[in-house]
């Protein structure tokens, strides 16, 4: 599970051989959240979360929104050319 982005205490990871939809796993302070990658038609969505405070969850969503192009590039590097 490569870490593809570190920012503000968040570690954003892409799991290898993972399921659809395209998503990332974001860790901070022992908690985690799984977020879909946004497209032109759909915003970031929470798939699962555990042990993360609401403010951290909001920060994770914002981080994924702000870095979506780079995160899509990372997703494709490990999973191929999935649809956006």
mmCIF file of the N, C-alpha and C atoms, coordinates in Angstrom:
data_MODEL
# 
_entry.id   MODEL 
# 
loop_
_atom_site.group_PDB 
_atom_site.id 
_atom_site.type_symbol 
_atom_site.label_atom_id 
_atom_site.label_alt_id 
_atom_site.label_comp_id 
_atom_site.label_asym_id 
_atom_site.label_entity_id 
_atom_site.label_seq_id 
_atom_site.pdbx_PDB_ins_code 
_atom_site.Cartn_x 
_atom_site.Cartn_y 
_atom_site.Cartn_z 
_atom_site.occupancy 
_atom_site.B_iso_or_equiv 
_atom_site.pdbx_formal_charge 
_atom_site.auth_seq_id 
_atom_site.auth_comp_id 
_atom_site.auth_asym_id 
_atom_site.auth_atom_id 
_atom_site.pdbx_PDB_model_num 
ATOM 1   N N  . UNK A 1 1  ? 0.842   -1.162 0.000   1.00 0.00 ? 1  UNK A N  1 
ATOM 2   C CA . UNK A 1 1  ? 0.000   0.000  0.000   1.00 0.00 ? 1  UNK A CA 1 
ATOM 3   C C  . UNK A 1 1  ? 0.892   1.231  0.000   1.00 0.00 ? 1  UNK A C  1 
ATOM 4   N N  . UNK A 1 2  ? 1.158   1.766  -1.177  1.00 0.00 ? 2  UNK A N  1 
ATOM 5   C CA . UNK A 1 2  ? 2.033   2.936  -1.277  1.00 0.00 ? 2  UNK A CA 1 
ATOM 6   C C  . UNK A 1 2  ? 1.368   4.201  -0.714  1.00 0.00 ? 2  UNK A C  1 
ATOM 7   N N  . UNK A 1 3  ? 2.162   4.987  -0.005  1.00 0.00 ? 3  UNK A N  1 
ATOM 8   C CA . UNK A 1 3  ? 1.717   6.307  0.429   1.00 0.00 ? 3  UNK A CA 1 
ATOM 9   C C  . UNK A 1 3  ? 1.992   7.256  -0.729  1.00 0.00 ? 3  UNK A C  1 
ATOM 10  N N  . UNK A 1 4  ? 0.934   7.908  -1.225  1.00 0.00 ? 4  UNK A N  1 
ATOM 11  C CA . UNK A 1 4  ? 1.066   8.764  -2.410  1.00 0.00 ? 4  UNK A CA 1 
ATOM 12  C C  . UNK A 1 4  ? 1.023   10.248 -2.082  1.00 0.00 ? 4  UNK A C  1 
ATOM 13  N N  . UNK A 1 5  ? 0.665   10.589 -0.832  1.00 0.00 ? 5  UNK A N  1 
ATOM 14  C CA . UNK A 1 5  ? 0.613   11.995 -0.429  1.00 0.00 ? 5  UNK A CA 1 
ATOM 15  C C  . UNK A 1 5  ? 0.715   12.077 1.086   1.00 0.00 ? 5  UNK A C  1 
ATOM 16  N N  . UNK A 1 6  ? 1.544   12.989 1.569   1.00 0.00 ? 6  UNK A N  1 
ATOM 17  C CA . UNK A 1 6  ? 1.635   13.295 3.003   1.00 0.00 ? 6  UNK A CA 1 
ATOM 18  C C  . UNK A 1 6  ? 1.422   14.795 3.135   1.00 0.00 ? 6  UNK A C  1 
ATOM 19  N N  . UNK A 1 7  ? 0.478   15.183 4.017   1.00 0.00 ? 7  UNK A N  1 
ATOM 20  C CA . UNK A 1 7  ? 0.200   16.609 4.178   1.00 0.00 ? 7  UNK A CA 1 
ATOM 21  C C  . UNK A 1 7  ? -0.535  16.827 5.488   1.00 0.00 ? 7  UNK A C  1 
ATOM 22  N N  . UNK A 1 8  ? -0.049  17.741 6.311   1.00 0.00 ? 8  UNK A N  1 
ATOM 23  C CA . UNK A 1 8  ? -0.741  18.112 7.536   1.00 0.00 ? 8  UNK A CA 1 
ATOM 24  C C  . UNK A 1 8  ? -1.029  16.964 8.480   1.00 0.00 ? 8  UNK A C  1 
ATOM 25  N N  . UNK A 1 9  ? -0.156  15.973 8.514   1.00 0.00 ? 9  UNK A N  1 
ATOM 26  C CA . UNK A 1 9  ? -0.363  14.815 9.372   1.00 0.00 ? 9  UNK A CA 1 
ATOM 27  C C  . UNK A 1 9  ? -1.183  13.710 8.730   1.00 0.00 ? 9  UNK A C  1 
ATOM 28  N N  . UNK A 1 10 ? -1.724  13.966 7.548   1.00 0.00 ? 10 UNK A N  1 
ATOM 29  C CA . UNK A 1 10 ? -2.476  12.954 6.814   1.00 0.00 ? 10 UNK A CA 1 
ATOM 30  C C  . UNK A 1 10 ? -1.522  12.146 5.940   1.00 0.00 ? 10 UNK A C  1 
ATOM 31  N N  . UNK A 1 11 ? -1.769  10.851 5.858   1.00 0.00 ? 11 UNK A N  1 
ATOM 32  C CA . UNK A 1 11 ? -1.067  9.969  4.925   1.00 0.00 ? 11 UNK A CA 1 
ATOM 33  C C  . UNK A 1 11 ? -2.128  9.381  4.003   1.00 0.00 ? 11 UNK A C  1 
ATOM 34  N N  . UNK A 1 12 ? -2.004  9.649  2.705   1.00 0.00 ? 12 UNK A N  1 
ATOM 35  C CA . UNK A 1 12 ? -2.962  9.159  1.718   1.00 0.00 ? 12 UNK A CA 1 
ATOM 36  C C  . UNK A 1 12 ? -2.329  7.983  1.002   1.00 0.00 ? 12 UNK A C  1 
ATOM 37  N N  . UNK A 1 13 ? -3.047  6.850  1.015   1.00 0.00 ? 13 UNK A N  1 
ATOM 38  C CA . UNK A 1 13 ? -2.500  5.618  0.449   1.00 0.00 ? 13 UNK A CA 1 
ATOM 39  C C  . UNK A 1 13 ? -3.439  5.020  -0.588  1.00 0.00 ? 13 UNK A C  1 
ATOM 40  N N  . UNK A 1 14 ? -2.828  4.328  -1.535  1.00 0.00 ? 14 UNK A N  1 
ATOM 41  C CA . UNK A 1 14 ? -3.576  3.566  -2.531  1.00 0.00 ? 14 UNK A CA 1 
ATOM 42  C C  . UNK A 1 14 ? -3.261  2.094  -2.279  1.00 0.00 ? 14 UNK A C  1 
ATOM 43  N N  . UNK A 1 15 ? -4.283  1.305  -1.997  1.00 0.00 ? 15 UNK A N  1 
ATOM 44  C CA . UNK A 1 15 ? -4.072  -0.129 -1.822  1.00 0.00 ? 15 UNK A CA 1 
ATOM 45  C C  . UNK A 1 15 ? -3.938  -0.787 -3.186  1.00 0.00 ? 15 UNK A C  1 
ATOM 46  N N  . UNK A 1 16 ? -3.074  -1.773 -3.275  1.00 0.00 ? 16 UNK A N  1 
ATOM 47  C CA . UNK A 1 16 ? -2.889  -2.515 -4.507  1.00 0.00 ? 16 UNK A CA 1 
ATOM 48  C C  . UNK A 1 16 ? -3.952  -3.609 -4.604  1.00 0.00 ? 16 UNK A C  1 
ATOM 49  N N  . UNK A 1 17 ? -4.369  -3.919 -5.821  1.00 0.00 ? 17 UNK A N  1 
ATOM 50  C CA . UNK A 1 17 ? -5.378  -4.961 -6.062  1.00 0.00 ? 17 UNK A CA 1 
ATOM 51  C C  . UNK A 1 17 ? -6.635  -4.729 -5.226  1.00 0.00 ? 17 UNK A C  1 
ATOM 52  N N  . UNK A 1 18 ? -7.063  -3.484 -5.147  1.00 0.00 ? 18 UNK A N  1 
ATOM 53  C CA . UNK A 1 18 ? -8.226  -3.099 -4.340  1.00 0.00 ? 18 UNK A CA 1 
ATOM 54  C C  . UNK A 1 18 ? -9.467  -3.047 -5.216  1.00 0.00 ? 18 UNK A C  1 
ATOM 55  N N  . UNK A 1 19 ? -10.609 -2.899 -4.602  1.00 0.00 ? 19 UNK A N  1 
ATOM 56  C CA . UNK A 1 19 ? -11.915 -2.932 -5.272  1.00 0.00 ? 19 UNK A CA 1 
ATOM 57  C C  . UNK A 1 19 ? -12.307 -1.573 -5.836  1.00 0.00 ? 19 UNK A C  1 
ATOM 58  N N  . UNK A 1 20 ? -13.322 -1.562 -6.670  1.00 0.00 ? 20 UNK A N  1 
ATOM 59  C CA . UNK A 1 20 ? -13.929 -0.323 -7.176  1.00 0.00 ? 20 UNK A CA 1 
ATOM 60  C C  . UNK A 1 20 ? -14.941 0.151  -6.149  1.00 0.00 ? 20 UNK A C  1 
ATOM 61  N N  . UNK A 1 21 ? -15.295 1.408  -6.178  1.00 0.00 ? 21 UNK A N  1 
ATOM 62  C CA . UNK A 1 21 ? -14.894 2.480  -7.079  1.00 0.00 ? 21 UNK A CA 1 
ATOM 63  C C  . UNK A 1 21 ? -13.493 2.977  -6.722  1.00 0.00 ? 21 UNK A C  1 
ATOM 64  N N  . UNK A 1 22 ? -12.887 3.726  -7.641  1.00 0.00 ? 22 UNK A N  1 
ATOM 65  C CA . UNK A 1 22 ? -11.566 4.299  -7.341  1.00 0.00 ? 22 UNK A CA 1 
ATOM 66  C C  . UNK A 1 22 ? -11.628 5.132  -6.060  1.00 0.00 ? 22 UNK A C  1 
ATOM 67  N N  . UNK A 1 23 ? -10.706 4.839  -5.143  1.00 0.00 ? 23 UNK A N  1 
ATOM 68  C CA . UNK A 1 23 ? -10.723 5.495  -3.840  1.00 0.00 ? 23 UNK A CA 1 
ATOM 69  C C  . UNK A 1 23 ? -9.329  5.494  -3.231  1.00 0.00 ? 23 UNK A C  1 
ATOM 70  N N  . UNK A 1 24 ? -9.186  6.250  -2.151  1.00 0.00 ? 24 UNK A N  1 
ATOM 71  C CA . UNK A 1 24 ? -7.938  6.286  -1.391  1.00 0.00 ? 24 UNK A CA 1 
ATOM 72  C C  . UNK A 1 24 ? -8.247  6.058  0.078   1.00 0.00 ? 24 UNK A C  1 
ATOM 73  N N  . UNK A 1 25 ? -7.222  5.636  0.806   1.00 0.00 ? 25 UNK A N  1 
ATOM 74  C CA . UNK A 1 25 ? -7.307  5.422  2.245   1.00 0.00 ? 25 UNK A CA 1 
ATOM 75  C C  . UNK A 1 25 ? -6.492  6.532  2.893   1.00 0.00 ? 25 UNK A C  1 
ATOM 76  N N  . UNK A 1 26 ? -7.108  7.286  3.788   1.00 0.00 ? 26 UNK A N  1 
ATOM 77  C CA . UNK A 1 26 ? -6.436  8.418  4.427   1.00 0.00 ? 26 UNK A CA 1 
ATOM 78  C C  . UNK A 1 26 ? -6.312  8.128  5.921   1.00 0.00 ? 26 UNK A C  1 
ATOM 79  N N  . UNK A 1 27 ? -5.092  8.216  6.427   1.00 0.00 ? 27 UNK A N  1 
ATOM 80  C CA . UNK A 1 27 ? -4.797  7.931  7.829   1.00 0.00 ? 27 UNK A CA 1 
ATOM 81  C C  . UNK A 1 27 ? -4.333  9.200  8.533   1.00 0.00 ? 27 UNK A C  1 
ATOM 82  N N  . UNK A 1 28 ? -4.741  9.340  9.806   1.00 0.00 ? 28 UNK A N  1 
ATOM 83  C CA . UNK A 1 28 ? -4.222  10.417 10.652  1.00 0.00 ? 28 UNK A CA 1 
ATOM 84  C C  . UNK A 1 28 ? -4.464  10.046 12.111  1.00 0.00 ? 28 UNK A C  1 
ATOM 85  N N  . UNK A 1 29 ? -3.417  10.141 12.903  1.00 0.00 ? 29 UNK A N  1 
ATOM 86  C CA . UNK A 1 29 ? -3.490  9.955  14.354  1.00 0.00 ? 29 UNK A CA 1 
ATOM 87  C C  . UNK A 1 29 ? -4.212  8.664  14.749  1.00 0.00 ? 29 UNK A C  1 
ATOM 88  N N  . UNK A 1 30 ? -3.941  7.583  14.041  1.00 0.00 ? 30 UNK A N  1 
ATOM 89  C CA . UNK A 1 30 ? -4.531  6.296  14.380  1.00 0.00 ? 30 UNK A CA 1 
ATOM 90  C C  . UNK A 1 30 ? -5.914  6.054  13.805  1.00 0.00 ? 30 UNK A C  1 
ATOM 91  N N  . UNK A 1 31 ? -6.540  7.076  13.256  1.00 0.00 ? 31 UNK A N  1 
ATOM 92  C CA . UNK A 1 31 ? -7.842  6.919  12.613  1.00 0.00 ? 31 UNK A CA 1 
ATOM 93  C C  . UNK A 1 31 ? -7.678  6.850  11.112  1.00 0.00 ? 31 UNK A C  1 
ATOM 94  N N  . UNK A 1 32 ? -8.725  6.397  10.429  1.00 0.00 ? 32 UNK A N  1 
ATOM 95  C CA . UNK A 1 32 ? -8.659  6.304  8.973   1.00 0.00 ? 32 UNK A CA 1 
ATOM 96  C C  . UNK A 1 32 ? -10.026 6.543  8.355   1.00 0.00 ? 32 UNK A C  1 
ATOM 97  N N  . UNK A 1 33 ? -9.994  6.901  7.073   1.00 0.00 ? 33 UNK A N  1 
ATOM 98  C CA . UNK A 1 33 ? -11.206 7.121  6.298   1.00 0.00 ? 33 UNK A CA 1 
ATOM 99  C C  . UNK A 1 33 ? -10.915 6.681  4.866   1.00 0.00 ? 33 UNK A C  1 
ATOM 100 N N  . UNK A 1 34 ? -11.888 6.063  4.248   1.00 0.00 ? 34 UNK A N  1 
ATOM 101 C CA . UNK A 1 34 ? -11.769 5.648  2.850   1.00 0.00 ? 34 UNK A CA 1 
ATOM 102 C C  . UNK A 1 34 ? -12.675 6.565  2.039   1.00 0.00 ? 34 UNK A C  1 
ATOM 103 N N  . UNK A 1 35 ? -12.087 7.255  1.059   1.00 0.00 ? 35 UNK A N  1 
ATOM 104 C CA . UNK A 1 35 ? -12.802 8.261  0.276   1.00 0.00 ? 35 UNK A CA 1 
ATOM 105 C C  . UNK A 1 35 ? -12.719 7.939  -1.210  1.00 0.00 ? 35 UNK A C  1 
ATOM 106 N N  . UNK A 1 36 ? -13.846 8.076  -1.899  1.00 0.00 ? 36 UNK A N  1 
ATOM 107 C CA . UNK A 1 36 ? -13.828 7.919  -3.349  1.00 0.00 ? 36 UNK A CA 1 
ATOM 108 C C  . UNK A 1 36 ? -13.097 9.099  -3.968  1.00 0.00 ? 36 UNK A C  1 
ATOM 109 N N  . UNK A 1 37 ? -12.537 8.869  -5.135  1.00 0.00 ? 37 UNK A N  1 
ATOM 110 C CA . UNK A 1 37 ? -11.935 9.964  -5.883  1.00 0.00 ? 37 UNK A CA 1 
ATOM 111 C C  . UNK A 1 37 ? -13.034 10.685 -6.647  1.00 0.00 ? 37 UNK A C  1 
ATOM 112 N N  . UNK A 1 38 ? -13.021 12.014 -6.613  1.00 0.00 ? 38 UNK A N  1 
ATOM 113 C CA . UNK A 1 38 ? -14.091 12.760 -7.269  1.00 0.00 ? 38 UNK A CA 1 
ATOM 114 C C  . UNK A 1 38 ? -13.956 12.726 -8.786  1.00 0.00 ? 38 UNK A C  1 
ATOM 115 N N  . UNK A 1 39 ? -15.095 12.873 -9.449  1.00 0.00 ? 39 UNK A N  1 
ATOM 116 C CA . UNK A 1 39 ? -15.120 13.013 -10.906 1.00 0.00 ? 39 UNK A CA 1 
ATOM 117 C C  . UNK A 1 39 ? -15.874 14.300 -11.223 1.00 0.00 ? 39 UNK A C  1 
ATOM 118 N N  . UNK A 1 40 ? -16.026 14.587 -12.497 1.00 0.00 ? 40 UNK A N  1 
ATOM 119 C CA . UNK A 1 40 ? -16.800 15.769 -12.890 1.00 0.00 ? 40 UNK A CA 1 
ATOM 120 C C  . UNK A 1 40 ? -18.259 15.628 -12.467 1.00 0.00 ? 40 UNK A C  1 
ATOM 121 N N  . UNK A 1 41 ? -18.742 14.391 -12.378 1.00 0.00 ? 41 UNK A N  1 
ATOM 122 C CA . UNK A 1 41 ? -20.150 14.152 -12.051 1.00 0.00 ? 41 UNK A CA 1 
ATOM 123 C C  . UNK A 1 41 ? -20.396 13.846 -10.571 1.00 0.00 ? 41 UNK A C  1 
ATOM 124 N N  . UNK A 1 42 ? -19.378 13.377 -9.855  1.00 0.00 ? 42 UNK A N  1 
ATOM 125 C CA . UNK A 1 42 ? -19.604 12.955 -8.469  1.00 0.00 ? 42 UNK A CA 1 
ATOM 126 C C  . UNK A 1 42 ? -18.546 13.540 -7.538  1.00 0.00 ? 42 UNK A C  1 
ATOM 127 N N  . UNK A 1 43 ? -18.975 14.020 -6.386  1.00 0.00 ? 43 UNK A N  1 
ATOM 128 C CA . UNK A 1 43 ? -18.023 14.549 -5.407  1.00 0.00 ? 43 UNK A CA 1 
ATOM 129 C C  . UNK A 1 43 ? -17.365 13.406 -4.627  1.00 0.00 ? 43 UNK A C  1 
ATOM 130 N N  . UNK A 1 44 ? -16.417 13.754 -3.791  1.00 0.00 ? 44 UNK A N  1 
ATOM 131 C CA . UNK A 1 44 ? -15.808 12.804 -2.868  1.00 0.00 ? 44 UNK A CA 1 
ATOM 132 C C  . UNK A 1 44 ? -16.913 12.236 -1.979  1.00 0.00 ? 44 UNK A C  1 
ATOM 133 N N  . UNK A 1 45 ? -16.848 10.931 -1.739  1.00 0.00 ? 45 UNK A N  1 
ATOM 134 C CA . UNK A 1 45 ? -17.824 10.284 -0.851  1.00 0.00 ? 45 UNK A CA 1 
ATOM 135 C C  . UNK A 1 45 ? -17.074 9.419  0.153   1.00 0.00 ? 45 UNK A C  1 
ATOM 136 N N  . UNK A 1 46 ? -17.626 9.324  1.349   1.00 0.00 ? 46 UNK A N  1 
ATOM 137 C CA . UNK A 1 46 ? -17.053 8.475  2.398   1.00 0.00 ? 46 UNK A CA 1 
ATOM 138 C C  . UNK A 1 46 ? -17.558 7.055  2.199   1.00 0.00 ? 46 UNK A C  1 
ATOM 139 N N  . UNK A 1 47 ? -16.632 6.108  2.080   1.00 0.00 ? 47 UNK A N  1 
ATOM 140 C CA . UNK A 1 47 ? -17.009 4.697  1.995   1.00 0.00 ? 47 UNK A CA 1 
ATOM 141 C C  . UNK A 1 47 ? -17.004 4.038  3.372   1.00 0.00 ? 47 UNK A C  1 
ATOM 142 N N  . UNK A 1 48 ? -15.981 4.349  4.180   1.00 0.00 ? 48 UNK A N  1 
ATOM 143 C CA . UNK A 1 48 ? -15.857 3.810  5.535   1.00 0.00 ? 48 UNK A CA 1 
ATOM 144 C C  . UNK A 1 48 ? -14.965 4.753  6.340   1.00 0.00 ? 48 UNK A C  1 
ATOM 145 N N  . UNK A 1 49 ? -15.094 4.683  7.651   1.00 0.00 ? 49 UNK A N  1 
ATOM 146 C CA . UNK A 1 49 ? -14.226 5.471  8.522   1.00 0.00 ? 49 UNK A CA 1 
ATOM 147 C C  . UNK A 1 49 ? -14.176 4.824  9.897   1.00 0.00 ? 49 UNK A C  1 
ATOM 148 N N  . UNK A 1 50 ? -13.058 5.060  10.583  1.00 0.00 ? 50 UNK A N  1 
ATOM 149 C CA . UNK A 1 50 ? -12.925 4.542  11.939  1.00 0.00 ? 50 UNK A CA 1 
ATOM 150 C C  . UNK A 1 50 ? -11.900 5.371  12.704  1.00 0.00 ? 50 UNK A C  1 
ATOM 151 N N  . UNK A 1 51 ? -12.268 5.780  13.912  1.00 0.00 ? 51 UNK A N  1 
ATOM 152 C CA . UNK A 1 51 ? -11.334 6.425  14.813  1.00 0.00 ? 51 UNK A CA 1 
ATOM 153 C C  . UNK A 1 51 ? -10.875 7.812  14.425  1.00 0.00 ? 51 UNK A C  1 
ATOM 154 N N  . UNK A 1 52 ? -11.575 8.437  13.496  1.00 0.00 ? 52 UNK A N  1 
ATOM 155 C CA . UNK A 1 52 ? -11.181 9.775  13.052  1.00 0.00 ? 52 UNK A CA 1 
ATOM 156 C C  . UNK A 1 52 ? -12.224 10.780 13.529  1.00 0.00 ? 52 UNK A C  1 
ATOM 157 N N  . UNK A 1 53 ? -11.745 11.886 14.104  1.00 0.00 ? 53 UNK A N  1 
ATOM 158 C CA . UNK A 1 53 ? -12.645 12.944 14.549  1.00 0.00 ? 53 UNK A CA 1 
ATOM 159 C C  . UNK A 1 53 ? -13.286 13.609 13.334  1.00 0.00 ? 53 UNK A C  1 
ATOM 160 N N  . UNK A 1 54 ? -14.453 14.215 13.568  1.00 0.00 ? 54 UNK A N  1 
ATOM 161 C CA . UNK A 1 54 ? -15.177 14.851 12.467  1.00 0.00 ? 54 UNK A CA 1 
ATOM 162 C C  . UNK A 1 54 ? -14.333 15.919 11.772  1.00 0.00 ? 54 UNK A C  1 
ATOM 163 N N  . UNK A 1 55 ? -13.611 16.719 12.528  1.00 0.00 ? 55 UNK A N  1 
ATOM 164 C CA . UNK A 1 55 ? -12.767 17.760 11.923  1.00 0.00 ? 55 UNK A CA 1 
ATOM 165 C C  . UNK A 1 55 ? -11.673 17.140 11.046  1.00 0.00 ? 55 UNK A C  1 
ATOM 166 N N  . UNK A 1 56 ? -11.122 16.009 11.472  1.00 0.00 ? 56 UNK A N  1 
ATOM 167 C CA . UNK A 1 56 ? -10.115 15.315 10.664  1.00 0.00 ? 56 UNK A CA 1 
ATOM 168 C C  . UNK A 1 56 ? -10.742 14.740 9.397   1.00 0.00 ? 56 UNK A C  1 
ATOM 169 N N  . UNK A 1 57 ? -11.972 14.229 9.516   1.00 0.00 ? 57 UNK A N  1 
ATOM 170 C CA . UNK A 1 57 ? -12.665 13.691 8.349   1.00 0.00 ? 57 UNK A CA 1 
ATOM 171 C C  . UNK A 1 57 ? -12.899 14.801 7.317   1.00 0.00 ? 57 UNK A C  1 
ATOM 172 N N  . UNK A 1 58 ? -13.310 15.961 7.783   1.00 0.00 ? 58 UNK A N  1 
ATOM 173 C CA . UNK A 1 58 ? -13.520 17.097 6.885   1.00 0.00 ? 58 UNK A CA 1 
ATOM 174 C C  . UNK A 1 58 ? -12.190 17.498 6.239   1.00 0.00 ? 58 UNK A C  1 
ATOM 175 N N  . UNK A 1 59 ? -11.131 17.518 7.037   1.00 0.00 ? 59 UNK A N  1 
ATOM 176 C CA . UNK A 1 59 ? -9.813  17.831 6.492   1.00 0.00 ? 59 UNK A CA 1 
ATOM 177 C C  . UNK A 1 59 ? -9.371  16.817 5.447   1.00 0.00 ? 59 UNK A C  1 
ATOM 178 N N  . UNK A 1 60 ? -9.667  15.552 5.661   1.00 0.00 ? 60 UNK A N  1 
ATOM 179 C CA . UNK A 1 60 ? -9.305  14.505 4.698   1.00 0.00 ? 60 UNK A CA 1 
ATOM 180 C C  . UNK A 1 60 ? -10.065 14.690 3.390   1.00 0.00 ? 60 UNK A C  1 
ATOM 181 N N  . UNK A 1 61 ? -11.354 15.000 3.487   1.00 0.00 ? 61 UNK A N  1 
ATOM 182 C CA . UNK A 1 61 ? -12.153 15.236 2.273   1.00 0.00 ? 61 UNK A CA 1 
ATOM 183 C C  . UNK A 1 61 ? -11.585 16.412 1.496   1.00 0.00 ? 61 UNK A C  1 
ATOM 184 N N  . UNK A 1 62 ? -11.281 17.489 2.186   1.00 0.00 ? 62 UNK A N  1 
ATOM 185 C CA . UNK A 1 62 ? -10.712 18.671 1.518   1.00 0.00 ? 62 UNK A CA 1 
ATOM 186 C C  . UNK A 1 62 ? -9.371  18.357 0.871   1.00 0.00 ? 62 UNK A C  1 
ATOM 187 N N  . UNK A 1 63 ? -8.552  17.574 1.556   1.00 0.00 ? 63 UNK A N  1 
ATOM 188 C CA . UNK A 1 63 ? -7.253  17.200 1.011   1.00 0.00 ? 63 UNK A CA 1 
ATOM 189 C C  . UNK A 1 63 ? -7.416  16.411 -0.285  1.00 0.00 ? 63 UNK A C  1 
ATOM 190 N N  . UNK A 1 64 ? -8.355  15.469 -0.304  1.00 0.00 ? 64 UNK A N  1 
ATOM 191 C CA . UNK A 1 64 ? -8.598  14.676 -1.516  1.00 0.00 ? 64 UNK A CA 1 
ATOM 192 C C  . UNK A 1 64 ? -9.157  15.568 -2.624  1.00 0.00 ? 64 UNK A C  1 
ATOM 193 N N  . UNK A 1 65 ? -10.075 16.468 -2.280  1.00 0.00 ? 65 UNK A N  1 
ATOM 194 C CA . UNK A 1 65 ? -10.618 17.384 -3.295  1.00 0.00 ? 65 UNK A CA 1 
ATOM 195 C C  . UNK A 1 65 ? -9.514  18.238 -3.909  1.00 0.00 ? 65 UNK A C  1 
ATOM 196 N N  . UNK A 1 66 ? -8.650  18.780 -3.070  1.00 0.00 ? 66 UNK A N  1 
ATOM 197 C CA . UNK A 1 66 ? -7.604  19.691 -3.541  1.00 0.00 ? 66 UNK A CA 1 
ATOM 198 C C  . UNK A 1 66 ? -6.511  18.986 -4.339  1.00 0.00 ? 66 UNK A C  1 
ATOM 199 N N  . UNK A 1 67 ? -6.350  17.696 -4.123  1.00 0.00 ? 67 UNK A N  1 
ATOM 200 C CA . UNK A 1 67 ? -5.280  16.946 -4.775  1.00 0.00 ? 67 UNK A CA 1 
ATOM 201 C C  . UNK A 1 67 ? -5.804  15.878 -5.723  1.00 0.00 ? 67 UNK A C  1 
ATOM 202 N N  . UNK A 1 68 ? -7.053  16.023 -6.151  1.00 0.00 ? 68 UNK A N  1 
ATOM 203 C CA . UNK A 1 68 ? -7.693  14.995 -6.981  1.00 0.00 ? 68 UNK A CA 1 
ATOM 204 C C  . UNK A 1 68 ? -6.888  14.627 -8.229  1.00 0.00 ? 68 UNK A C  1 
ATOM 205 N N  . UNK A 1 69 ? -6.381  15.575 -9.016  1.00 0.00 ? 69 UNK A N  1 
ATOM 206 C CA . UNK A 1 69 ? -5.634  15.167 -10.221 1.00 0.00 ? 69 UNK A CA 1 
ATOM 207 C C  . UNK A 1 69 ? -4.425  14.277 -9.903  1.00 0.00 ? 69 UNK A C  1 
ATOM 208 N N  . UNK A 1 70 ? -3.661  14.641 -8.889  1.00 0.00 ? 70 UNK A N  1 
ATOM 209 C CA . UNK A 1 70 ? -2.492  13.836 -8.520  1.00 0.00 ? 70 UNK A CA 1 
ATOM 210 C C  . UNK A 1 70 ? -2.909  12.480 -7.963  1.00 0.00 ? 70 UNK A C  1 
ATOM 211 N N  . UNK A 1 71 ? -4.007  12.439 -7.223  1.00 0.00 ? 71 UNK A N  1 
ATOM 212 C CA . UNK A 1 71 ? -4.474  11.167 -6.668  1.00 0.00 ? 71 UNK A CA 1 
ATOM 213 C C  . UNK A 1 71 ? -5.012  10.252 -7.755  1.00 0.00 ? 71 UNK A C  1 
ATOM 214 N N  . UNK A 1 72 ? -5.692  10.834 -8.766  1.00 0.00 ? 72 UNK A N  1 
ATOM 215 C CA . UNK A 1 72 ? -6.117  10.033 -9.921  1.00 0.00 ? 72 UNK A CA 1 
ATOM 216 C C  . UNK A 1 72 ? -4.910  9.465  -10.650 1.00 0.00 ? 72 UNK A C  1 
ATOM 217 N N  . UNK A 1 73 ? -3.854  10.252 -10.790 1.00 0.00 ? 73 UNK A N  1 
ATOM 218 C CA . UNK A 1 73 ? -2.634  9.776  -11.443 1.00 0.00 ? 73 UNK A CA 1 
ATOM 219 C C  . UNK A 1 73 ? -2.047  8.596  -10.664 1.00 0.00 ? 73 UNK A C  1 
ATOM 220 N N  . UNK A 1 74 ? -2.001  8.727  -9.359  1.00 0.00 ? 74 UNK A N  1 
ATOM 221 C CA . UNK A 1 74 ? -1.479  7.642  -8.524  1.00 0.00 ? 74 UNK A CA 1 
ATOM 222 C C  . UNK A 1 74 ? -2.362  6.402  -8.628  1.00 0.00 ? 74 UNK A C  1 
ATOM 223 N N  . UNK A 1 75 ? -3.680  6.575  -8.578  1.00 0.00 ? 75 UNK A N  1 
ATOM 224 C CA . UNK A 1 75 ? -4.598  5.445  -8.694  1.00 0.00 ? 75 UNK A CA 1 
ATOM 225 C C  . UNK A 1 75 ? -4.342  4.692  -10.007 1.00 0.00 ? 75 UNK A C  1 
ATOM 226 N N  . UNK A 1 76 ? -4.249  5.438  -11.085 1.00 0.00 ? 76 UNK A N  1 
ATOM 227 C CA . UNK A 1 76 ? -4.042  4.820  -12.406 1.00 0.00 ? 76 UNK A CA 1 
ATOM 228 C C  . UNK A 1 76 ? -2.682  4.124  -12.505 1.00 0.00 ? 76 UNK A C  1 
ATOM 229 N N  . UNK A 1 77 ? -1.685  4.674  -11.836 1.00 0.00 ? 77 UNK A N  1 
ATOM 230 C CA . UNK A 1 77 ? -0.355  4.054  -11.863 1.00 0.00 ? 77 UNK A CA 1 
ATOM 231 C C  . UNK A 1 77 ? -0.420  2.637  -11.289 1.00 0.00 ? 77 UNK A C  1 
ATOM 232 N N  . UNK A 1 78 ? -1.244  2.428  -10.278 1.00 0.00 ? 78 UNK A N  1 
ATOM 233 C CA . UNK A 1 78 ? -1.323  1.124  -9.622  1.00 0.00 ? 78 UNK A CA 1 
ATOM 234 C C  . UNK A 1 78 ? -2.469  0.245  -10.114 1.00 0.00 ? 78 UNK A C  1 
ATOM 235 N N  . UNK A 1 79 ? -3.493  0.851  -10.733 1.00 0.00 ? 79 UNK A N  1 
ATOM 236 C CA . UNK A 1 79 ? -4.681  0.080  -11.129 1.00 0.00 ? 79 UNK A CA 1 
ATOM 237 C C  . UNK A 1 79 ? -4.993  0.152  -12.618 1.00 0.00 ? 79 UNK A C  1 
ATOM 238 N N  . UNK A 1 80 ? -4.218  0.867  -13.389 1.00 0.00 ? 80 UNK A N  1 
ATOM 239 C CA . UNK A 1 80 ? -4.504  0.986  -14.813 1.00 0.00 ? 80 UNK A CA 1 
ATOM 240 C C  . UNK A 1 80 ? -5.441  2.139  -15.093 1.00 0.00 ? 80 UNK A C  1 
ATOM 241 N N  . UNK A 1 81 ? -5.879  2.249  -16.332 1.00 0.00 ? 81 UNK A N  1 
ATOM 242 C CA . UNK A 1 81 ? -6.702  3.380  -16.786 1.00 0.00 ? 81 UNK A CA 1 
ATOM 243 C C  . UNK A 1 81 ? -8.180  3.158  -16.476 1.00 0.00 ? 81 UNK A C  1 
ATOM 244 N N  . UNK A 1 82 ? -8.553  3.234  -15.206 1.00 0.00 ? 82 UNK A N  1 
ATOM 245 C CA . UNK A 1 82 ? -9.974  3.127  -14.840 1.00 0.00 ? 82 UNK A CA 1 
ATOM 246 C C  . UNK A 1 82 ? -10.731 4.370  -15.273 1.00 0.00 ? 82 UNK A C  1 
ATOM 247 N N  . UNK A 1 83 ? -12.018 4.235  -15.396 1.00 0.00 ? 83 UNK A N  1 
ATOM 248 C CA . UNK A 1 83 ? -12.824 5.392  -15.791 1.00 0.00 ? 83 UNK A CA 1 
ATOM 249 C C  . UNK A 1 83 ? -12.810 6.446  -14.709 1.00 0.00 ? 83 UNK A C  1 
ATOM 250 N N  . UNK A 1 84 ? -13.020 7.650  -15.116 1.00 0.00 ? 84 UNK A N  1 
ATOM 251 C CA . UNK A 1 84 ? -13.032 8.799  -14.197 1.00 0.00 ? 84 UNK A CA 1 
ATOM 252 C C  . UNK A 1 84 ? -14.407 9.172  -13.930 1.00 0.00 ? 84 UNK A C  1 
# 
